[in-house]
Amino acid sequence: MQTRTLGTTGPQTSALGLGCMGMSALYGDSDRTESIATVHAALDAGITLLDTGDFYGMGHNELLLNEALRTAPAAARDNALISVKFGALRTVEGAFTGYDGRPAAVKNFAAYSLQRLGTDHIDVYRIARLDPDVPVEETVGAIAELIEAGHVRHVGLSEVGAETLRRAAAVAPVSDLQIEYSLISRGIEEEILPTARELGIGITAYGVLSRGLISGHFSRDRKLAANDFRGMSPRFQGDNLDHNLGLVEALRAIADRKGASVAQTAIAWVLARGEDIVPLIGARTRERLTEALGALDLTLDAGDLAAIERAVPAGAAAGDRYPANQMAHLDSER
């Protein structure tokens, strides 16, 4: 598998990364044995970047990765790069109540993550959402101190806008920005992506299949579990869902002509946006991982890209990507 660089100062990673959140939270129940097998399969396929958050399942996801890496072959384990998001504050019931980017909190979160992961360092460390009460310079400065101490290797950011990118990069080298980017979530193209490229900051693109919406596997009559985030997502509601599934069918016609699946075509589109973009694949099973890996063998030429643009033009999706209360926390949307 080819490698890509997370920014000019970041680590070399594989062309695809594995987002592990769904193995612990927000998308209904998951199978621990299958989750670990999927991580092993990803490592065996050459995927090196594993993305988690300390609040995914209140530490469950980090403990799961610990077990997966402990039981993986030594060579695969040594090649793994772990990206951790921190800062989210939650209740016992699982509600999100805010974000904490104070330097003391940053170092506290890191100490707990290192223990749960069973490692002596975190490869990329980033606050999940900007804390509006703490200047980003202070949060990034704390990560830089963790780097100096040997506990972290690289500074990352998540869901921040162009101005915040500039302010953060003035404090310490930033390896990459993790942000939603897909055929139907293209808000970064106007200002954020050009700024990241100007500053030499890579992009880790999550939501490349829009939480399964543009995977080709989601249907109008699918019943979601009570603990599935998509039950509250505007893009999965009523007329919005009908409209968005219509876009999927337009994309399916192109995928069929290419002899590929809808998911593979959507992932290949993100891959084609630049060598500085690493799509995160949120596969929870080996079957879905295998399908996603097929995107690496799919070449989209200029004609294909033009056809995709006509089928799913920028801004074509109906509904915001998060409920209104969560959109308010996104610096990238301000």
VEXPA-66899 format. One line per field, with one value per residue (C-alpha): x, y, z; residue number from 1. Coordinates in steps of 0.001 Angstrom, whole numbers, plus 524288, in hexadecimal, padded with zeros to 5 digits. Example, Ala and Ser with C-alpha at 12.3 -4.5 7.8 and 13.67 -1.06 7.14 Angstrom:
<nodes>
x = (8300C | 83566)
y = (7EE6C | 7FBDC)
z = (81E78 | 81BE4)
num = (1 | 2)
</nodes>
This chain:
<nodes>
x = (80000 | 8052D | 80891 | 804D6 | 80A67 | 80218 | 80728 | 81518 | 81936 | 81001 | 811DE | 81124 | 80471 | 7FD33 | 7F421 | 7E88E | 7E6D2 | 7DD98 | 7D40D | 7D0B6 | 7C5DC | 7BABA | 7C0B2 | 7BD22 | 7B2B0 | 7A84D | 7A4C5 | 79D9D | 7A32B | 7AFCD | 7B6B6 | 7C392 | 7C974 | 7C626 | 7CB24 | 7D864 | 7D8D7 | 7D5FA | 7E13B | 7EA2A | 7E585 | 7E7DD | 7F5B1 | 7F820 | 7F368 | 7FD4A | 7F4C3 | 7FCFE | 7F48F | 7EAF7 | 7E213 | 7DB64 | 7D686 | 7D77A | 7C8C3 | 7C4D0 | 7BD5D | 7C395 | 7D0C8 | 7CB62 | 7D137 | 7DEDF | 7DE62 | 7D992 | 7E50D | 7EE32 | 7E955 | 7E99D | 7F7A1 | 7FC21 | 7F713 | 7FBC8 | 8087F | 8140A | 8175A | 80991 | 80912 | 815D8 | 810D0 | 80427 | 80215 | 7F7F2 | 7F056 | 7E8C3 | 7DE61 | 7DC1A | 7D4B8 | 7C67E | 7BF25 | 7B45C | 7AA6D | 7A860 | 79CDC | 7A595 | 7A141 | 7AB76 | 7AC95 | 7B7EB | 7C68C | 7D264 | 7DEC7 | 7E5AB | 7F41A | 7F281 | 7E6F1 | 7EE79 | 7F94E | 7EF7B | 7E839 | 7F524 | 7F93C | 7ECB3 | 7ED75 | 7FB65 | 7F72F | 7EB56 | 7F2C8 | 7FE2F | 80829 | 812A2 | 80EB9 | 80382 | 806F3 | 7FD24 | 7F5D5 | 7EAA4 | 7DF67 | 7D2B6 | 7CC33 | 7D199 | 7CF16 | 7C8E9 | 7CDC9 | 7DC23 | 7E4A6 | 7E93C | 7F719 | 7F64B | 7F0DA | 7FAE2 | 80594 | 80224 | 80301 | 81046 | 814C4 | 8102A | 81860 | 8243E | 8221A | 8215F | 81325 | 80DE9 | 81427 | 80BBF | 801A8 | 7F4A7 | 7E824 | 7D9F2 | 7CEA7 | 7D4D0 | 7D42F | 7DEC5 | 7E194 | 7E33E | 7EC62 | 7F50A | 7F520 | 7F85A | 80317 | 80997 | 80B7F | 8104E | 810FA | 803AE | 80402 | 7F5F9 | 7E801 | 7DDAD | 7D105 | 7C518 | 7C6F4 | 7BF18 | 7B758 | 7AC27 | 7B451 | 7BD0D | 7BD44 | 7CC14 | 7CEB8 | 7CCC2 | 7D5C5 | 7DA16 | 7E09A | 7E836 | 7ECE0 | 7F125 | 7F8C3 | 7FF06 | 80398 | 807EF | 7FD74 | 7F7D6 | 7E98B | 7E42F | 7D6A8 | 7CC5D | 7BE63 | 7C296 | 7B63E | 7AE29 | 7ABD7 | 7A767 | 79DD3 | 7A565 | 7AAB8 | 7A069 | 79BF2 | 7928B | 78410 | 7782D | 771E1 | 77DDD | 77AE2 | 7851F | 7883F | 784CB | 79342 | 7964D | 79A5E | 79425 | 786BC | 7891B | 790E6 | 78993 | 78E56 | 787A8 | 77A60 | 76DF8 | 76EBF | 77D3A | 77FD9 | 777BA | 77F11 | 78C6C | 7899F | 7861E | 793F5 | 79909 | 791A1 | 79776 | 7A4DE | 7A182 | 79F9D | 7AD9D | 7B2D5 | 7AC1A | 7B2A1 | 7BFBD | 7BD14 | 7BE48 | 7B57D | 7AFAD | 7B840 | 7C494 | 7C121 | 7BE7F | 7CB5A | 7D2E8 | 7CD5F | 7D33A | 7E030 | 7E051 | 7DF55 | 7EDBB | 7F960 | 7F864 | 7EB0E | 7E9D2 | 7DBED | 7D7EB | 7CFEC | 7C61C | 7C52E | 7C058 | 7C152 | 7CB2F | 7C11A | 7BF9E | 7CE54 | 7D0C9 | 7C721 | 7CD84 | 7DB19 | 7D623 | 7D5CD | 7E497 | 7E3A0 | 7D98E | 7DEAD | 7D5C9 | 7D999 | 7D59D | 7C938 | 7C562 | 7C7BC | 7BF99 | 7B490 | 7B4FD | 7B4B0 | 7A872 | 7A1FD | 7A566 | 7A929 | 7AE87 | 7A3A7 | 79A3B | 797B9 | 78B6E | 78D15 | 7988D | 7A2BB | 79FF1 | 79421 | 793A7 | 7990A | 7A512 | 7A6FB | 7A879 | 7B510 | 7BB8C | 7C5A9 | 7C67E | 7B887 | 7BA0D)
y = (80000 | 80D6F | 81745 | 8255D | 82FF1 | 8368E | 84426 | 84834 | 844D8 | 8397F | 82ACF | 82246 | 81ADE | 811B4 | 816A4 | 81301 | 813C3 | 80C16 | 813E4 | 80B7D | 81371 | 80AEB | 7FF29 | 8053F | 80F96 | 81722 | 80D37 | 802D9 | 7F695 | 7F0C5 | 7E3D2 | 7E4B2 | 7D894 | 7DD4F | 7EAE8 | 7E5B0 | 7DCCF | 7E8A5 | 7F056 | 7E4AD | 7E394 | 7F20B | 7F120 | 7E505 | 7EC68 | 7F732 | 80133 | 80819 | 81357 | 80F98 | 81A76 | 81AAC | 823ED | 822F8 | 82580 | 81AC8 | 811EA | 818FF | 812A8 | 80611 | 808D8 | 80B41 | 7FEAE | 7F776 | 7FCAC | 7F8BD | 7EAC1 | 7EADD | 7EFC1 | 7E6BF | 7DAF9 | 7DF65 | 7DAB3 | 7E295 | 7E85B | 7ED66 | 7F2B2 | 7F9F6 | 80069 | 80530 | 813C7 | 81778 | 82421 | 82813 | 8328E | 83805 | 842AD | 83E7C | 83F23 | 83528 | 830FD | 82349 | 82231 | 82593 | 83381 | 83D25 | 8492D | 850B0 | 85055 | 852FB | 85810 | 85D4F | 85957 | 851FE | 84A8C | 84765 | 840FB | 839EF | 83462 | 82FE6 | 828D1 | 820EB | 81DF3 | 818F2 | 80FD7 | 80AA1 | 808F0 | 8023F | 80A4D | 81420 | 81E1E | 822BF | 82551 | 83037 | 8373D | 840BA | 8473A | 841FB | 84F4E | 85CAF | 8612B | 86EAD | 872E8 | 86F7F | 87589 | 86B2E | 86FF0 | 86AFD | 85DBA | 85BA9 | 86099 | 855EC | 84B9E | 85145 | 84F71 | 8414B | 83FC9 | 84557 | 83B89 | 8303F | 82CBF | 83187 | 831E4 | 83B61 | 84629 | 84435 | 84C18 | 84885 | 85007 | 85D8E | 868B6 | 86F6B | 87A2D | 87048 | 86857 | 87434 | 8777B | 86974 | 86806 | 87452 | 86D54 | 85FFE | 857E6 | 851C6 | 844A1 | 843D8 | 8485E | 83E02 | 842B2 | 83D57 | 83CAC | 834E5 | 83668 | 83C48 | 84392 | 84CC1 | 858BC | 8586F | 85B05 | 869BD | 86E37 | 86391 | 85A5E | 86532 | 86A6C | 85CEE | 85B1E | 8687D | 864EB | 8571C | 850C9 | 843D7 | 83FFA | 833E7 | 832D2 | 82C5B | 8299B | 82626 | 81DDC | 82787 | 81D9E | 81370 | 81C6E | 81C06 | 80E4A | 80856 | 7FF9D | 808CB | 807B3 | 8100C | 8057F | 8023F | 801CC | 80878 | 804A3 | 80E34 | 810D9 | 81381 | 821A6 | 8218A | 8216B | 82FBC | 833B6 | 83D47 | 8368F | 829EA | 8301B | 83012 | 83743 | 839D0 | 82B3C | 82916 | 833E1 | 82F0D | 82104 | 82648 | 82BA3 | 81E33 | 81809 | 821F5 | 81E39 | 80FCD | 81131 | 81609 | 80B8C | 800F5 | 805DA | 804F9 | 7F758 | 7FC88 | 7FE0D | 80B15 | 80B47 | 808BC | 813AC | 81D55 | 819EF | 81A91 | 8283A | 82CC4 | 82635 | 82D7D | 83AB9 | 83AE8 | 8337B | 83B67 | 8359F | 828B7 | 82348 | 81CD1 | 81087 | 80DF2 | 7FF5F | 7F744 | 7EA25 | 7E35B | 7E2D7 | 7F196 | 7F362 | 7EA96 | 7F261 | 7FF3E | 7FA59 | 7F7EF | 806AF | 8066E | 7FED6 | 80802 | 812CA | 81E28 | 82582 | 83356 | 82E70 | 82691 | 83218 | 83AF4 | 83113 | 83010 | 83EDD | 83F4B | 83465 | 839C9 | 84818 | 84FC4 | 853D1 | 84997 | 842F3 | 845EB | 8488E | 84C6A | 8424E | 84387 | 84790 | 8562F | 8554A | 84E14 | 856DD | 86214 | 85BCE | 85B30 | 865D2 | 8611D | 865B3 | 87371)
z = (80000 | 7FC88 | 8071A | 808E5 | 8119A | 81BE5 | 8192E | 816B6 | 82491 | 8273B | 826A8 | 81AA4 | 81AAD | 811A0 | 806F7 | 80F93 | 81E3C | 826FC | 82F3E | 83AF9 | 84161 | 83C72 | 84332 | 85042 | 84EE2 | 8477F | 83CEA | 8447D | 84A88 | 8456A | 846F9 | 84E73 | 84838 | 83A8D | 83DB7 | 841D9 | 835F5 | 82D6B | 83368 | 83118 | 822FC | 820DB | 82607 | 81DD0 | 811BE | 81426 | 81AFE | 82525 | 82A28 | 834F1 | 839C2 | 846FA | 85181 | 86036 | 8611A | 85773 | 86083 | 86C28 | 869EE | 8641A | 856C3 | 85BDF | 863CE | 857BC | 84FCD | 85ABA | 859AD | 84AD6 | 84A5D | 8554B | 84DC3 | 84053 | 83A3C | 83F3B | 831E4 | 82FDD | 83D9B | 83BC4 | 82F4F | 83556 | 8373A | 84166 | 84042 | 84C73 | 84E34 | 85BC8 | 862C0 | 861F1 | 86EDF | 870EF | 87B07 | 88054 | 8770E | 86B7B | 868C6 | 863EA | 86C9D | 866AA | 8640B | 86CA3 | 86649 | 8726C | 872C7 | 87FA5 | 87A04 | 86D83 | 8755B | 87DFC | 87241 | 86C4D | 878B2 | 878DC | 86A49 | 86B3C | 87632 | 86EE1 | 86227 | 868EB | 8617D | 86518 | 85AD0 | 8524F | 84420 | 84151 | 84C35 | 849CD | 850E2 | 84B56 | 84AA0 | 84DBC | 85BAD | 859E8 | 86761 | 86524 | 85A81 | 850ED | 85366 | 86162 | 85D7E | 852C0 | 85BAE | 8656A | 85ABB | 856DB | 864E7 | 8645B | 85813 | 85F07 | 869F8 | 8603C | 862C8 | 855A0 | 8481E | 84036 | 84204 | 83B37 | 83AAA | 83866 | 8323C | 832E6 | 82934 | 8214B | 82B37 | 83629 | 82D96 | 82BDB | 83A4D | 83E1E | 833F6 | 83934 | 84645 | 841C5 | 8353D | 83283 | 82BA2 | 82725 | 82866 | 82A65 | 8245D | 81D73 | 80EBF | 80504 | 7F898 | 80061 | 80A9E | 80308 | 80BA4 | 80D30 | 7FEDC | 7FECA | 809B7 | 81323 | 80964 | 80259 | 80F84 | 81401 | 80763 | 808A7 | 8165B | 812B9 | 81B2F | 81684 | 816F3 | 81DA9 | 817A2 | 81FFF | 81BF7 | 80E20 | 80CF3 | 814E2 | 81FC1 | 81606 | 80F13 | 8023A | 80408 | 7FB3A | 80666 | 80D6C | 80A36 | 80D2A | 81595 | 81DC1 | 82C3F | 834A5 | 842A1 | 84D62 | 84FC3 | 84160 | 83F04 | 8318E | 837AA | 83B3C | 82F35 | 82660 | 81A0B | 81E13 | 820BB | 81870 | 80B92 | 80DA2 | 80D92 | 80156 | 7FA3E | 7FEA2 | 7FACF | 7ED5D | 7EC7E | 7F027 | 7E4E3 | 7DB7B | 7E09C | 7DF86 | 7D0E1 | 7CF9F | 7D8C6 | 7D0DC | 7C470 | 7CB61 | 7D087 | 7DE67 | 7EA23 | 7EE29 | 7FA4F | 7F279 | 7E911 | 7F412 | 7FACC | 7EE00 | 7EBC9 | 7F8B3 | 7F57B | 7E891 | 7EF56 | 7F2BD | 7F80B | 80496 | 807EE | 80F5C | 80FC6 | 81C81 | 81A4A | 82511 | 8228A | 82E00 | 82721 | 81E7E | 8139F | 81326 | 81485 | 808CD | 800C0 | 804AA | 80138 | 7F374 | 7F198 | 7F0C2 | 7E402 | 7DE19 | 7D547 | 7D250 | 7C5F7 | 7C268 | 7BBF2 | 7C7EF | 7D0F6 | 7C843 | 7C82C | 7D6F9 | 7D808 | 7CFA8 | 7D764 | 7E4D1 | 7E3A9 | 7EF1C | 7F842 | 7F32E | 80049 | 8080C | 81693 | 81F2D | 822A2 | 83147 | 83979 | 83C25 | 84A09 | 84524 | 83953 | 84300 | 8481E | 83ABB | 838D8 | 82AB6 | 82854 | 82DC6)
num = (1 | 2 | 3 | 4 | 5 | 6 | 7 | 8 | 9 | 10 | 11 | 12 | 13 | 14 | 15 | 16 | 17 | 18 | 19 | 20 | 21 | 22 | 23 | 24 | 25 | 26 | 27 | 28 | 29 | 30 | 31 | 32 | 33 | 34 | 35 | 36 | 37 | 38 | 39 | 40 | 41 | 42 | 43 | 44 | 45 | 46 | 47 | 48 | 49 | 50 | 51 | 52 | 53 | 54 | 55 | 56 | 57 | 58 | 59 | 60 | 61 | 62 | 63 | 64 | 65 | 66 | 67 | 68 | 69 | 70 | 71 | 72 | 73 | 74 | 75 | 76 | 77 | 78 | 79 | 80 | 81 | 82 | 83 | 84 | 85 | 86 | 87 | 88 | 89 | 90 | 91 | 92 | 93 | 94 | 95 | 96 | 97 | 98 | 99 | 100 | 101 | 102 | 103 | 104 | 105 | 106 | 107 | 108 | 109 | 110 | 111 | 112 | 113 | 114 | 115 | 116 | 117 | 118 | 119 | 120 | 121 | 122 | 123 | 124 | 125 | 126 | 127 | 128 | 129 | 130 | 131 | 132 | 133 | 134 | 135 | 136 | 137 | 138 | 139 | 140 | 141 | 142 | 143 | 144 | 145 | 146 | 147 | 148 | 149 | 150 | 151 | 152 | 153 | 154 | 155 | 156 | 157 | 158 | 159 | 160 | 161 | 162 | 163 | 164 | 165 | 166 | 167 | 168 | 169 | 170 | 171 | 172 | 173 | 174 | 175 | 176 | 177 | 178 | 179 | 180 | 181 | 182 | 183 | 184 | 185 | 186 | 187 | 188 | 189 | 190 | 191 | 192 | 193 | 194 | 195 | 196 | 197 | 198 | 199 | 200 | 201 | 202 | 203 | 204 | 205 | 206 | 207 | 208 | 209 | 210 | 211 | 212 | 213 | 214 | 215 | 216 | 217 | 218 | 219 | 220 | 221 | 222 | 223 | 224 | 225 | 226 | 227 | 228 | 229 | 230 | 231 | 232 | 233 | 234 | 235 | 236 | 237 | 238 | 239 | 240 | 241 | 242 | 243 | 244 | 245 | 246 | 247 | 248 | 249 | 250 | 251 | 252 | 253 | 254 | 255 | 256 | 257 | 258 | 259 | 260 | 261 | 262 | 263 | 264 | 265 | 266 | 267 | 268 | 269 | 270 | 271 | 272 | 273 | 274 | 275 | 276 | 277 | 278 | 279 | 280 | 281 | 282 | 283 | 284 | 285 | 286 | 287 | 288 | 289 | 290 | 291 | 292 | 293 | 294 | 295 | 296 | 297 | 298 | 299 | 300 | 301 | 302 | 303 | 304 | 305 | 306 | 307 | 308 | 309 | 310 | 311 | 312 | 313 | 314 | 315 | 316 | 317 | 318 | 319 | 320 | 321 | 322 | 323 | 324 | 325 | 326 | 327 | 328 | 329 | 330 | 331 | 332 | 333 | 334)
</nodes>
